[in-house]
Structures are given as structure tokens and as C-alpha cells.
Amino acid sequence: SNNQLTGTIPAWLGGLSKLIHLELARNKLSGSVPDSLKALSALENLDLSGNRLTGTVPAFLGSLQNLTYLHLAANKLTGTLPDHYKALTALNLIGVEANYLSGTVPASWASMTHLQHAWLNRNGLLMGCLPKVWVGRVQDLRVGGTRITGFC
């Protein structure tokens, strides 16, 4: 991280089938997250925060069932949060703060049974309520700068 990398995330990274940790944080990467990353079935940690990535939060990341850490903060991501992340039952941290996300947190995210850190803050069009099961599970919840109203 913090290497002043520019350009797009290379598609060939998807060929590194044994990769468990990919950190490209705090660079100047642009474009969308390449679909080729869906082949990283062993991946446990993905940090793409602090870049200039555009497009939506990739739904295909929901197929990476070994993910425990997913940090996509401080980019230029738009759209809604993917329902497909319900399969990420090992996920401990999801950070999507400081993007341009809208809509609601999918009720299916209640299936993230190991989630302890949910950083949703600074997404001004994110609204609605959070899964009620997060009350006893999530230890570090950040929702400032959103329109989230509580739990349901």
C-alpha cells in the first residue's frame, strides 16, 4: 500500500489462485474492480481503500467465502450494497465508508455471523435500518454521515 501506483487494477491478479492477502490501499488506482478477482477463492483479506476506484461495490466479491476483511473505503464507488454478500459468513470487517453509496443495507447481511466491524459512514444517501442481529454482534459500527435510522 501507499506506493503511488496508478492505472487500473491488473486483471492478471485474478490468476494468483493461492493469494490470501491483497492490499493495494492508498494509491492512485482508477477504474472498476476487475471481474477477474472473483477467481481468488483463497482470498481472506482485500484492501482497496484510498484509491480512485469507480463503479459499484462488486457483487462478485460475495462468492469469496474465505474473506474475513474487506475494505473498499475512500473511493468513488456508487450504487447500492450487494445482497450477494450474505454468503460472506466469515467476514469480520466490511469497510465501505467515504464513497457515494445509496439505498439500504440488505436485510440478508444478517447472515454475516462473524461480522464485528461495519464501517458504512460518510455515504450520504445510505438509508434505512440495519439488521437487528447486529446489536449483539457488531462491536464497531460507524454510520455517521448516512441516513441510517436504527435497527429493524
Secondary structure, DSSP 8 states (H G I E B T S, - for coil): --S--EEE--GGGGG-TT--EEE--SSEEEE---GGGGG-TT--EEE--SSEE-SB--GGGGG-TT--EEE--SS--EE---GGGGG-TT--EEE--SSEEEEE--GGGGG-TT--EEE--S-TEEEEEE-GGGGGT-SEEE-TTSEEEEE-
